Amino acid sequence: MTDTLFHTDCYLQEFEAVVSQVIPEVNAVILDRTAFFPGGGGQPFDTGTIISDNQKIRVSRAKNDSRGLLHILEEGQPLPESGARVTGRIDWERRYPIMRTHTAMHILCGVIFRDYGALVTGCDMDPLKGHMDFEFESLTGDLIAAIEKSVNVEVAAAREVRVQILPREEAFQIPDLIRTKINLLPPHIQQVRTIEIVGLDLQADGGTHVNNTSEVGPIRITDYKSKGKINKRIYVVLTA
């Protein structure tokens, strides 16, 4: 198992690791520890570099599959050997905007759950933009304007964002921990990571986040659409 450093330190940009497995058929390596996020929960994967024997090898993506957390390397580059000591570096110019965006989604989710009791039915994001689906029967321009105002109040409140990893039994004692319509946490996961925006939102989550809502910056709701009878999509954009 790879030690997922991003679960406890979202700001880690460089780390040392050992190649635990080489998978040449997909041009990938598995490391014993990593700060590369493999994607999931609507958050995109990380990119970056692995440095081995003073050679920079481009990581085109990180990805989870049945073999483990893969670091897919660009074609035409030599694969490090199993047991090699390497340095990993995250593309911070990509990661940090994604962290801001993911936290923005939690602010949006927290405000809508608090004020309207609506659950999340889907989410997807890219750096500085994304959309989230909710169980709303209807949305209006006035309601969207009110939601946008409320989420920016929470940004300006500079709320601390806390990360905890709890035993599953303890975590599921927390009311409303799962904010999605369907519980996506399989039974074999016995340690549950939670993200708390203090005073606003607390839910299970595996992605990377900023430490304070003030880092998110202004949130604009640019559009909203009906995706079904009780499924409405809200689009957000952040400033660069």
Secondary structure, 3 states (H helix, E strand, C coil): CCEEHHHCCCCCCEEEEEEEEEEHHHCEEEECEECCCCCECCECCCCEEEEECCEEEEEEEEEEECCEEEEEECCCCCCCCCCCEEEEEECHHHHHHHHHHHHHHHHHHHHHHHHHCCCEEEEEEECCEEEEEECCCCCCHHHHHHHHHHHHHHHHCCCEEEEEEEEHHHHCCCCCCCCECCCCCCCCCCEEEEEEECCCEEEECCCCCCCEHHHCCCEEEEEEEEEECCEEEEEEEECC
